[in-house]
């Protein structure tokens, strides 16, 4: 099943994608998938970020190949940080390069949206709390990141979190996915989620022992 968020007559709504049509839903999908009627052509629908986060939780340095490339030791536990919900930008939207940075870079990642509240869950149960998976670009002002010890400014600018275009709910194994990011048609990133240091289930469990993950929250699993 594919789920998205769209704007209908100026009102944001969740939608169900079937073939080339998207049907608005009566409520968020974690309250049940109930069609509202009035299917729209997907090609002309205005897509919004497929999440409604109270928080965006991100993981740093979560791929073995990337750690080796950076010459860093593998972390003993997930390195998490927060991105501002105001950094979200819709599919096809524009990333605005801030004047404070001279080097803005992409970080293509697998992200997920929570569908059921998660508090102190274990890894064996963690995937039961996932609504669906999507793509995310953890845009980063690299020069600011290297100067500062925290990531809040470097990764928190408005428009620094493109996500979407929709959620895929039928992914049985999130550790068996290929990732690729292209810029103007040229491949800049390529990898597989099998290379994660901390698998998706462990990431969710780890975060849930620190803060409750609520329906609509966005978790992005690292580069």
BELWO-V941006 format. One record per backbone hydrogen bond with DSSP energy under -1.0 kcal/mol. CO is the residue of the C=O (numbers start at 0). NH is the residue of the N-H. If there is no record, write none. Layout:
BEGIN
co=CO nh=NH
co=CO nh=NH
END
This chain:
BEGIN
co=0 nh=168
co=1 nh=16
co=2 nh=166
co=3 nh=14
co=4 nh=47
co=5 nh=12
co=7 nh=10
co=10 nh=7
co=12 nh=5
co=13 nh=24
co=14 nh=3
co=15 nh=22
co=17 nh=20
co=19 nh=41
co=20 nh=17
co=21 nh=39
co=22 nh=15
co=23 nh=35
co=27 nh=30
co=28 nh=31
co=31 nh=33
co=33 nh=25
co=39 nh=21
co=40 nh=43
co=45 nh=6
co=48 nh=50
co=54 nh=217
co=55 nh=82
co=56 nh=219
co=57 nh=80
co=61 nh=196
co=62 nh=66
co=63 nh=67
co=64 nh=68
co=65 nh=69
co=66 nh=71
co=78 nh=59
co=80 nh=57
co=83 nh=86
co=84 nh=87
co=86 nh=160
co=88 nh=162
co=89 nh=92
co=97 nh=100
co=102 nh=141
co=104 nh=139
co=106 nh=137
co=108 nh=135
co=109 nh=220
co=110 nh=133
co=111 nh=218
co=112 nh=130
co=112 nh=131
co=113 nh=215
co=117 nh=212
co=121 nh=124
co=121 nh=125
co=124 nh=127
co=125 nh=128
co=126 nh=129
co=128 nh=114
co=128 nh=115
co=131 nh=112
co=132 nh=167
co=133 nh=110
co=134 nh=163
co=135 nh=108
co=136 nh=138
co=139 nh=104
co=139 nh=141
co=140 nh=144
co=141 nh=145
co=143 nh=147
co=150 nh=154
co=153 nh=140
co=156 nh=159
co=160 nh=88
co=161 nh=136
co=166 nh=2
co=167 nh=132
co=172 nh=175
co=176 nh=192
co=178 nh=190
co=180 nh=187
co=180 nh=188
co=182 nh=185
co=185 nh=182
co=188 nh=180
co=190 nh=178
co=191 nh=194
co=192 nh=195
co=194 nh=63
co=198 nh=202
co=199 nh=203
co=200 nh=204
co=201 nh=205
co=202 nh=206
co=203 nh=207
co=206 nh=209
co=206 nh=210
co=207 nh=119
co=212 nh=117
co=213 nh=216
co=215 nh=51
co=216 nh=113
co=217 nh=56
co=218 nh=111
co=219 nh=58
END
